[in-house]
Amino acid sequence: IPMQVMSASSQEIGEGNAAHIVDGDPSTIWHTMYSVTVAQYPHWIDFDAGMSKKIKGFTYLPRQDGPNGQIKGYRLQVSADGKNWSEPIVEGEFERGGKLQSVLLKKTIEARYIRFTALSSHNGQDFASGAEFTVLAD
């Protein structure tokens, strides 16, 4: 699904723009702020899928050029209006490393807006990053 980033809790402007996580290019990344100040966990990005979709899961591709900001703990929430967010639809932990991570929901959920929250990183630092985030829908 082509998605747009509505907002992000933190981004490193330029190199780490949040929009990079949905641009289809694994060599560009979203990265939380580190130059002026280091933003602390949790970090999140709010997406707009353009219209209501039947969401069955998502994939997260960590940055491919190094371990900084590799997300460990995650949470997914949805919204009908982009303002009021659901209870967590799914929470869990990604494996360490650069390979594509896929998360399937127990049941399909209908929503237009998606909030992806990073709760922790694998190396214990406050950075979060990602190369690509994709919603899987019917």
Secondary structure, 3 states (H helix, E strand, C coil): CCCEEEEECCCECCCECHHHHHCCCCCCCEECCCCCCCCCCCEEEEEEEEEEEEEEEEEEECCCCCCCCCECEEEEEEECCCCCCCCCCEEEECCCCCCCEEEEEEEEEEEEEEEEEECCECCCCCCCEECEEEEEEC
